[in-house]
Amino acid sequence: MQIRIRFVGFWARKIGRELAVELDDGTTLAAAVMQISKKYGFGVINLDHGDDQGVLVILLNGRSQKPSAKLEEGDEIAFLPTMAGG
């Protein structure tokens, strides 16, 4: 199946804003995030273990989802850096 990946901020400048990725049917959000994070060089992120380290927000189709959510054809995963300020 094919899904879209959207990057924002630093990652968009480094990797690009959007990509299309082929994944096996039945892939979970956690498995997809682990593969993508490893492939594009921002460390292995294991959502099942809370490995986002508070530095990014990962959305599936614009919403927060459980790591076990099954992906479907045409879904979009967005990687958004958290904002800090003061």
N, C-alpha and C positions, 0 to 999 in steps of 0.2 A: 504494500500500500504506500501511497505517497502522502506526506504531510508537509506543511510549511513551518519553517523556523523563522522567527523574527527576533532580531537583536536590536537593542537600544543603547545609546550612550557609547562608551568606550568600545564595546564589542562591535557595534555597528560600524564604527570607523575602522576597526581592525579586520573584521571578517566580511562585513557587508550587512545591509539591512534585512534582507530576506533570502532564504535558500529553500529549495525543495529537497526533501530527503526521502529515500526509500527505506521502509522498515518492514519487518515481517508482520503478517496479520497477527493480532492478539498482543502486540507489544504494549507494555504498560507505560504510563508517563514516567515512572522512575527509571525504567530500563532505557527509554529514549533519551532522557536527560543525561544518564550516565554515558551513553554512547556519544552523544553530541558534545558534551563537555570534555571528554577525553580526546575526541577527534580534533576539536578546534582549540585545544591548548589552554583551557582555563581550569585545569585540574579535574580530577574525577569527582563528580558530584553525585552522591548516593542519597537520594531523597528518602529512601527507606530508613536511613540512619540519621537524617537531619543534617546532612553534610553541606547545606548551603551556606553555613557559617555567617548568616545574617548579612551577606554582601549582595544578594540578589533575590529578586522575586521571580518565581516561575509561574506563568499562567497558561492554562489550557483553554483555548477559545475564549480568552478574555476574562477567565475566572480562576480562582484558586480551586484546586482539585486535590483529592487524595492521591498519593503516589501510586496506588494500585489501580487508578482509572485506566481502562482499556482505550487505546487510541483507535480512531476510525479514519478511513480515507478522507482526506481534505482537512483534517484537524490542523490547528495552529498552536504551536508552543512558542511563547514569548519569554525571552530572558531579559529582565529589566534590573539594572543596578539600583540598589537602595539609595535614597537621597540622604544627605547629611547637611547640616547647616548649623548656624549658630548666631 
